[in-house]
Amino acid sequence: MARRERNRRTATRMLAVAHALEGLSRAEAARLVGLERQALRDAVTRYNAEGLDGLRDRPKPGRPSTLSEAEQAVLVNVILRGPDRERDGGAEWTLPMLCRWIEERFNKRLHPASLSRVVRGLDLSRQKTRPRHPQADEKAKAAFAKGGCAAP
C-alpha cells in the first residue's frame, strides 16, 4: 500500500509502521525510513487508534478568513450583479473598487492582492471586460450597428 500512496510522508509512515509490526526495534524501524523514534511512536499510536487513515497528514487550521460566510455570499452576489455607474464609479468591478465597497459595507479593510485570493477562493475568475466609455450613448451604438448612420 505504501508504494501506491501518492503522499510521500504518509508512505514513509506506512513503511515505518510495517517495519515495527514485523518485529524490528523502534530505533531500527525509524532509521530505515529516515524518521525519529518519537515520530515513529506517534505514527504507531495514530495507526492503533485510527488504522491507515491515521497515518495521513491532518489539515492545518490556518488563519481564519477575513470575511464571514454570509459576507462572502453577499460579495459573490454583488460581483455577479456588477457595479452601479453612479454610486460605485465604474462600468466594471476592479479589485480596488471592491476593496472600497467592502470597507464601506462591512467596515473591513482588505488589500487588492488579499481580495484576489478571496475571490479566487469563491471560484470566481478574473475576467477582462471589453472597455466601455462611461459617457457612451447606447442608442447611438445600436443605431450604428443597424446601419442607421449611413447616408441615404
Secondary structure, 3 states (H helix, E strand, C coil): CCCCCCCHHHHHHHHHHHHHHCCCCHHHHHHHHCCCHHHHHHHHHHHHHHHHHHHCCCCCCCCCCCCCHHHHHHHHHHHHHCCCHHHHCCCCCCHHHHHHHHHHHHCCCCCHHHHHHHHHHCCCCCCCCCCCCCCCCHHHHHHHHCCCCCCC
